[in-house]
Amino acid sequence: MEKRKHLRIAMENLSVDIADGVGFFQGMVSDVSRFGICMTDLPKRINGDAEKMTIVVSGRAGHFKMNVRPRWYTRGSARRSVGVEIMDVPWGWNEFVKNFEPVFHKDVWDQIRL
């Protein structure tokens, strides 16, 4: 069952730097929403059970520094993926995500009045 409240948008060419309270790690962003991020290609040593992490998402659109809360992480593989909830959405993040959201058009018949 899908529990997500917000649309997830697949991303390319976004890197992420992570501090989990013990170490510093680098990975990639696979998808984003206005209030969450899926980070992939992370070393297995990252603490997916941390209460809070600080991350910096970097790409062509700039840098976004934010505090996040891990919600899930993969176990048992050589590399780890971590899904996080953004605790304090930085200025500009929602606008950045909005630029990648699909545009939904109303049906043309909704505009015809008889």
PLY file of the C-alpha trace (Angstrom):
ply
format ascii 1.0
element vertex 114
property float x
property float y
property float z
element edge 113
property int vertex1
property int vertex2
end_header
0.00 0.00 0.00
1.33 3.41 -0.99
1.54 5.73 2.05
3.00 8.78 0.31
1.07 12.03 0.62
3.02 13.95 -2.01
3.99 13.22 -5.59
7.50 11.76 -6.00
9.56 13.10 -8.90
12.49 11.13 -10.30
15.67 13.20 -10.40
19.00 12.93 -12.17
22.31 14.67 -11.55
21.59 15.69 -7.96
24.22 14.77 -5.40
23.83 14.78 -1.64
26.30 15.25 1.21
25.11 13.80 4.51
26.13 14.15 8.15
24.45 11.51 10.34
25.93 12.65 13.64
28.86 10.20 13.41
30.28 10.52 9.88
30.05 12.32 6.57
28.86 10.55 3.42
28.12 11.25 -0.23
25.39 9.81 -2.43
22.86 10.60 -5.10
19.24 11.73 -5.04
16.87 9.40 -6.89
13.57 11.17 -6.24
12.13 14.15 -4.37
8.86 15.60 -3.21
8.09 18.84 -1.46
8.65 17.18 1.93
10.83 14.14 1.25
13.91 12.81 -0.52
15.13 9.35 -1.49
18.94 9.15 -1.31
20.77 6.25 -2.97
24.27 4.90 -3.52
25.23 5.49 0.12
27.87 3.51 2.02
26.57 0.76 4.26
28.11 2.48 7.33
25.58 5.34 7.26
23.30 5.27 10.30
19.77 4.84 8.93
18.46 4.82 12.52
19.75 8.33 13.29
17.13 10.65 14.76
18.26 13.52 12.56
20.63 14.11 9.66
21.90 17.26 8.01
22.11 17.12 4.23
23.13 19.37 1.35
21.49 18.63 -2.00
23.55 20.01 -4.90
22.87 20.33 -8.59
22.53 22.78 -11.44
19.80 24.67 -9.59
22.03 25.39 -6.59
22.44 24.00 -3.09
19.81 23.27 -0.48
20.89 22.62 3.12
18.30 21.00 5.36
17.68 18.94 8.46
15.94 15.66 7.74
14.54 12.68 9.64
15.17 9.18 8.25
11.91 7.30 7.64
13.29 4.08 6.10
16.51 2.56 4.80
17.54 -0.58 2.91
19.37 -3.38 4.70
21.50 -6.23 3.45
23.02 -4.80 0.29
26.50 -3.43 -0.38
25.12 0.10 -0.83
22.29 1.68 1.11
19.28 3.82 0.21
17.63 6.10 2.77
14.25 7.84 2.55
14.02 11.03 4.59
11.38 13.54 5.63
12.42 17.19 5.40
12.00 18.74 8.85
12.58 22.39 7.93
11.88 23.02 4.24
14.39 25.63 3.04
13.38 28.71 1.11
13.27 27.88 -2.59
12.91 24.09 -2.22
9.18 23.96 -2.99
9.71 26.19 -6.02
12.56 23.93 -7.19
10.40 20.79 -6.88
7.43 22.53 -8.49
9.50 23.11 -11.64
9.69 19.33 -12.16
6.08 18.44 -11.31
3.88 17.41 -14.24
1.31 19.95 -15.37
-2.25 18.69 -15.12
-4.69 20.33 -17.53
-8.40 20.34 -16.99
-10.46 18.53 -19.53
-11.51 20.83 -22.37
-15.14 19.80 -21.81
-15.03 21.25 -18.29
-14.76 24.73 -19.82
-17.81 24.48 -22.11
-21.02 25.85 -20.69
-24.39 25.35 -22.31
0 1
1 2
2 3
3 4
4 5
5 6
6 7
7 8
8 9
9 10
10 11
11 12
12 13
13 14
14 15
15 16
16 17
17 18
18 19
19 20
20 21
21 22
22 23
23 24
24 25
25 26
26 27
27 28
28 29
29 30
30 31
31 32
32 33
33 34
34 35
35 36
36 37
37 38
38 39
39 40
40 41
41 42
42 43
43 44
44 45
45 46
46 47
47 48
48 49
49 50
50 51
51 52
52 53
53 54
54 55
55 56
56 57
57 58
58 59
59 60
60 61
61 62
62 63
63 64
64 65
65 66
66 67
67 68
68 69
69 70
70 71
71 72
72 73
73 74
74 75
75 76
76 77
77 78
78 79
79 80
80 81
81 82
82 83
83 84
84 85
85 86
86 87
87 88
88 89
89 90
90 91
91 92
92 93
93 94
94 95
95 96
96 97
97 98
98 99
99 100
100 101
101 102
102 103
103 104
104 105
105 106
106 107
107 108
108 109
109 110
110 111
111 112
112 113
